[in-house]
Each structure stands twice: as structure tokens, then as C-alpha cells.
Amino acid sequence: MKYVVIGGVAGGATAAARIRRADEFAEIVILEKGKYISYANCGLPYYIGGVIANRDALFLQTPASFGRRFNVDVRIENEVISIDTNSKSLRVSRFDGSVYTEHYDKLLLSPGATPVIPPLEGIELDGIFTLRNVEDTDRIKNYVNSRRVKNVVVVGAGFIGLEMAENLHHTGATVSIVEMADQIMPVVDFSIASHLHLHLLQKGVQLYLKETVERFEKCGDNIEICFKSGKRIVTEIVILSIGVRPETKLAKEAGLKIGETGGIWVDEYLETSEKNIYAVGDAIEFPHPLTGKPWLNYLANPANRQGRVVADNMVFGNTTQYEGAIGTAIAKVFDMSVASTGLSAKKLKQMEIPYKSSITHSGSHAGYYPHALPLTLKLTYDPISGKLYGGQCVGYDGVDKRIDQIALLIKNNGTIYDLMQVEHAYAPPFSSAKDPVAIAGYVASNIISEAMPVVTWRQILMMDHSTSLLLDVRTPDEYKYGAIEGALNIPVDSLRDRIDELPDNKEIYLYCAIGLRGYLALKILVSHGFKNVKNLSGGYKTYAAAITQRNHTTMLESS
Ligand code: FAD
């Protein structure tokens, strides 16, 4: 049996190695158009920033070492230019321009994705880069080093854009981020991204949110970026990171079915519409386990998982169904980490799926043990059953383990009630006896049962003070340091004594620092007969983070 794999990095190399483990005597060929296989594309930004000092560390295997270990015929700089499904053959172009025909019994496509490069005026200017592979990495690194770049603009604030912003900041450059949306990191909700906005501003990164690039102009040795708003900024280098598209050219031209989101269509065995041709990785679309709708998911874990599943199906017949991915991802953004899994509130709203959400702030570990750091968790869930839809987490420490626990529950159809039952390893340096994940579950269950009706920071912004009262139940010192305009301050510990000061004909919106004292105050008021009382979700901390960023954006808009 002859297996041919197109693309020799995440999905392709994993599948080839697994095919070999499943069939010692098969003929396996990897055709890779680049010079490298099985390298760490996720590490590329860190090499550019110098965090990974040794370039060789990026290469998990060389073509020769991989070929030797797995007895695979690895052909780098061999680009597949067409597939003939009738004759089960490929046309392959070598680096020197020569073209040859290769045959397969079973074929795997793992060609990845390509960066989106919009047809903007000036896009071809020297100094504008995208980052996808080792060649791009070398180009960017050489440019930065040879010109001693001191000024960088990253356009697009997804995972890779933010990693590049941080790493170029490491090199000593001043960094600006331009993003069309009103927030960075589009996979999370604004209330989570706003913590990152503040952190980036503290690090001296300039944020240009709600700005769309119209064109690039040459400006001496520099590039001038012209926004649709009329604003302009000048930079030495632009990292364009506005997204990727599945690489489907070969598949399309071979007549394989392309799905509704533009990825290669595959069935549950990762087989394409053409028998004996399979596909994995960034190039495919697959139904989302929560929505049942196909989606594109550009992450390394699914590519690797699919590589293993598909190898078994190719060797043993279609025996293993792929379960799908919910999009669990994490990024380091300077000293913070941000992670998400499943569906955000934004996404649920867009898909018109009813949901509720909760925001909780906890410590990364016990507060009395040194160096506990803040951690914010947002959950989205079904408003009736409590089935978990998504989790988002931002903080400095322990973000990964919290999101991983939530992801596991979501993939197993878990609910917010399951979060309370998560049994976590606890000692003061690692967590609290009540872990942030359990606290998130408790708060979500209070929201769903109406034990704690909540109001969001956006609703507070729009509240009508003639019919509603805003009550700050923090201490006078906290109130003095910063409060929501128009709020009355009665600390929770004085509330029972001062309850007569509250009107009984108004809705009362409570808030404290993070939501806990607000909840206690809500219980007191409800017990004393107040009917319409709500607690600010995530407390002043969530509100302040969101508002500070909005004010900053307004400042930039008017500057
Ligand atoms: P790839 O790994 O991209 O491999 C595709 C290969 O196919 C390429 O080498 C390409 O040259 C080759 N190819 C394409 N067409 C042909 C052809 N016609 N003939 C021959 N060869 C061809 N994911 C995470 O989960 N976490 C991260 O931290 C993370 N960081 C990332 C950072 C960067 C800078 C990048 C670029 C990606 C990152 N990713 C991350 C995404 C992750 O790397 C991809 O999801 C994963 O590599 C997809 O695997 P794949 O096999 O589909 O494609």
C-alpha cells in the first residue's frame, strides 16, 4: 500500500508517523513544498523575539532524521500542483522547476492555511510581512535585525498578532496594534479582552481599535499607514496578521467538495468527497460539537489529533470517528495569559442561541500565600439546563489549567453544576480550597436559579437613574478611590442599619469590587422586602476595565 501525504508539518507529519506505526511495510511519501518538515510553527514568534534563542530548537525533526526514524520518503521543496483522482496520481513540481508524476493508493491532504493579504494600495511595499512559516520568520528577523527596527505596527489582534506584538516589544521596539474591532483577541468577549487592553497600555503598547487600514504609503524609509478614519501612523515595519484562509486550491481543482465555510469537506472519518483521499488540519471544516455547524479551526491540537485518527482510518479502513473540536486556545500576552474554549457570548448572540453568562474574579491561589494573582473567568451556558457552552479566562497564573478543566467538561456535555464537582489538587501555592472553577460554577448556578439576578456593565451604562438606584456596597475608601458615577455608597456591613435610606419604588443595582459583597447585600435587601434588586456581574473590576478602555479609545479618536 502506498500512502502519499501532502504537507509535512502538524497534521501531515503526525499522520505519516502514525501510519508507519500501524503498518511497518507500507510505502509512505511526504511531499512538502517548503524546506522544512515537522517544525514548531507555534514557536516562530518567540524565535523572532529572541525568547527562543536557538533557531535549531524550532525543528523537531529534519527531513533526514524523520525519514530515517519512520522509514518515510520525505521530499522537501516538492510542491504538488495537481491531483488526478481518476488515475490516482499527482503532478509534483521540484525546486528546480522540473515536474514529475507520483502515484498513490491513499492520499492525505494537510496543506494548512494561507495568510489573508487584502488587495490594499501599497500592500506590496518593502517592510510589510505576514508570518506563517520558517521562511517568513527568517525574513522578518533579518529585516528587524539588519535595520535595527525601533517601531512596529501589528495589524490584526488575534493570537499570532498579539504574540508578535509582545515579541517585537522584547526586541526593544515600540509597538502599536491596529484592530478593526473594538477589542483585541476576537475569540473572547469584550469584558475579558478589556483586561488585556489595560495590560497592553501599561506595557506602553499603543492600541488603535475600531480602525481599518485603507492603504499603505511609502514615506522615506518608512511606511505610512492610512486608516479609513483619516488618521495616519508611520512605522518601519508592518506585521499583517488579519487571519488565514484554508488552503483549498488543490482540492478545489481536483473536484473535491468544498464545504459551506470554505474548508475542504470531510466526513466523520476525515475522508473527503473522493474515496481514498483524506484531509486534516487548518484546511478542513468540521461540525462544531456544540452547534453541529461546520467551522474552521486553525489550531495545532486538532491538527495533531486528526493526524492520528486519519492514519488509523487510512490503514485500517474507516474505523475511528473524529469527535470534532470546540476551539480551546491560549495565548501569552506579556505577563498575562488569555484562554478560551467553546462559544463566547458574542458568538452565541450571533448564532441566536439563548444563553446566560457569569463573570467571576478569584485569586490564582490562596490569598494568604505569597504572590497570588488575579484571575477572571467567564462562563456561558444554557439558561435552562446549565449546559456549558464556553469558558474564557484571563490572568497571570493558572489560566491554562482552569480552561483545560472547563474544556474537558464541555466536550463531555457537562453543565455548570459539574464545575462544582471538579475535584482539584489543592495546597495554598496552587489554588484555594474553593477553586476559581468551582466558584464560577456556584455563581453561574445562583444566576440560573435567580438566587442572584445580575446586570451587566453595558446595562449599567444605559441605566435610567430616575427609575433605578445604583448602590456601591464597598467601603468608603474603595468608593473614594474610584466609583461608578451617580452611585450611592452604603458599605455592606452598614446596610442593615441604613436600609431606610433606600427607596422602595426603584430598581436597585448593586455593586462591589468583584461581586461577592454585592451578592451578600442583595440577599439582605431581598430579605427586607426589596423586590427588584440586581448585582453587577463581575463587579466594579469588570466595569472599570471595560470603561477605562472605552475612554482610552475615545481619547485616541479625538487626538
Ligand atoms: P501546517 O502545519 O501549516 O502545514 C501545512 C504544510 O503544507 C506547510 O508546510 C505547507 O508548505 C505545505 N503545503 C501546502 N500546500 C502544499 C502543496 N501543494 N504541496 C506540498 N506541500 C504543501 N496553534 C495553536 O494551537 N497554538 C499556538 O500557539 C499556535 N501558534 C501559531 C503560531 C504561528 C506563527 C502560526 C503560523 C500558527 C500557529 N498555530 C498555533 C496554528 C498551528 O500551527 C496550525 O493550526 C497547524 O500547524 C495546522 O496544521 P496543518 O498540518 O493543517 O498545517
Boltz pocket constraint, residues with backbone or C-beta under 6 A from the ligand:
constraints:
  - pocket:
      binder: B
      contacts: [[A, 6], [A, 7], [A, 8], [A, 9], [A, 10], [A, 11], [A, 12], [A, 31], [A, 32], [A, 33], [A, 34], [A, 36], [A, 41], [A, 42], [A, 43], [A, 44], [A, 45], [A, 78], [A, 79], [A, 80], [A, 81], [A, 110], [A, 111], [A, 112], [A, 113], [A, 131], [A, 132], [A, 133], [A, 160], [A, 247], [A, 250], [A, 280], [A, 281], [A, 282], [A, 283], [A, 297], [A, 298], [A, 299], [A, 300], [A, 301], [A, 303], [A, 328], [A, 330]]
      max_distance: 6.0
